[in-house]
Amino acid sequence: MNRKEIERLPVGGLEVTEVKIYPFDLTGIGGSVKAVATVKINDILQIKDIKIIYSNKGYFIQMPSKKSRTGEFIPVVEPLSKELYAHIRRKVLDEFKRIMERYDEEADINP
């Protein structure tokens, strides 16, 4: 099994059971956020506002955070296990890729 396959497996009984992607593009104004995701874990916990960001190293996710009065970003949701973070990241990026491929196909069909 390769790393991506391992990252798709449940971690400590926790598994991403649903992913919803809300794509948008801020490239024209210099933004690097490409979409926002909502995930369900074991169909009993929902995490909203996971950002999908593109950098020169590729795509990554940023868990929800809020800005403090001092301007510092404070995590609202923070997986304490690297394996759980990798599982969430893999599931979100897999679904993002699937959605973007579907949009590309639809754009080719409806020019």
C-alpha positions as CSV (number, residue, x, y, z in Angstrom):
1,M,0.0,0.0,0.0
2,N,1.3,3.5,-0.8
3,R,1.1,6.6,1.4
4,K,-2.1,8.0,-0.3
5,E,-3.9,4.7,0.2
6,I,-2.9,4.5,3.9
7,E,-4.1,8.1,4.4
8,R,-7.5,7.1,3.2
9,L,-7.9,4.6,6.0
10,P,-9.7,5.4,9.3
11,V,-7.5,6.6,12.1
12,G,-8.3,5.5,15.7
13,G,-11.8,4.7,14.7
14,L,-12.3,8.1,13.1
15,E,-13.1,8.4,9.4
16,V,-14.1,11.2,7.1
17,T,-17.5,9.9,5.9
18,E,-18.6,12.9,3.8
19,V,-16.8,15.8,2.1
20,K,-18.5,18.8,0.4
21,I,-16.4,21.2,-1.6
22,Y,-17.4,24.8,-2.4
23,P,-14.9,25.9,-5.1
24,F,-14.2,29.5,-6.0
25,D,-11.3,31.3,-7.6
26,L,-9.7,34.5,-6.2
27,T,-6.6,34.3,-8.5
28,G,-7.6,37.5,-10.2
29,I,-7.3,39.5,-7.0
30,G,-4.2,37.6,-5.8
31,G,-5.9,35.0,-3.6
32,S,-4.6,31.5,-3.1
33,V,-7.7,30.0,-1.6
34,K,-9.3,27.7,-4.2
35,A,-12.2,26.2,-2.3
36,V,-13.7,25.7,1.1
37,A,-14.7,22.2,2.4
38,T,-17.0,20.8,5.0
39,V,-16.3,17.3,6.3
40,K,-18.3,14.9,8.4
41,I,-16.4,12.5,10.7
42,N,-18.2,9.2,11.5
43,D,-21.4,11.0,10.4
44,I,-21.6,12.6,13.9
45,L,-19.2,15.5,13.8
46,Q,-19.1,18.2,11.1
47,I,-16.2,20.6,10.5
48,K,-16.8,23.6,8.3
49,D,-14.6,26.2,6.7
50,I,-11.6,24.0,5.8
51,K,-9.7,26.1,3.2
52,I,-8.1,24.5,0.2
53,I,-5.1,26.6,-0.7
54,Y,-2.7,26.5,-3.6
55,S,1.0,27.4,-3.2
56,N,4.1,26.8,-5.3
57,K,4.4,23.4,-3.4
58,G,0.9,22.3,-4.5
59,Y,-2.4,22.1,-2.7
60,F,-2.8,21.9,1.1
61,I,-5.6,22.5,3.6
62,Q,-5.9,24.9,6.4
63,M,-8.2,24.0,9.3
64,P,-10.7,26.6,10.6
65,S,-9.2,29.4,12.6
66,K,-10.2,32.9,13.9
67,K,-8.2,36.1,14.1
68,S,-7.5,37.4,17.5
69,R,-7.4,41.1,18.5
70,T,-3.6,41.0,18.1
71,G,-3.9,39.7,14.5
72,E,-2.8,36.2,15.3
73,F,-4.8,33.3,13.9
74,I,-6.0,30.9,16.5
75,P,-7.0,27.4,15.5
76,V,-10.7,26.5,16.1
77,V,-10.2,22.9,15.1
78,E,-6.9,21.2,15.4
79,P,-6.3,17.5,14.9
80,L,-3.8,16.4,17.5
81,S,-2.7,13.4,15.5
82,K,-0.6,13.8,12.3
83,E,-2.3,10.7,11.0
84,L,-5.8,12.1,11.5
85,Y,-4.7,15.4,9.8
86,A,-3.3,13.4,6.9
87,H,-6.6,11.4,6.6
88,I,-8.7,14.6,6.5
89,R,-6.3,16.3,4.1
90,R,-6.3,13.2,1.7
91,K,-10.1,12.9,1.7
92,V,-10.6,16.7,1.1
93,L,-8.0,16.9,-1.6
94,D,-9.3,13.7,-3.3
95,E,-12.8,15.2,-3.4
96,F,-11.5,18.6,-4.6
97,K,-9.6,16.9,-7.5
98,R,-12.8,14.9,-8.4
99,I,-15.0,18.0,-8.4
100,M,-12.5,20.1,-10.4
101,E,-12.1,17.3,-13.0
102,R,-15.9,17.3,-13.3
103,Y,-16.0,21.1,-13.8
104,D,-13.3,20.8,-16.5
105,E,-15.3,18.1,-18.3
106,E,-18.4,20.2,-18.2
107,A,-16.5,23.2,-19.5
108,D,-15.3,21.1,-22.5
109,I,-18.8,20.0,-23.2
110,N,-20.4,23.4,-22.9
111,P,-18.0,25.9,-24.4
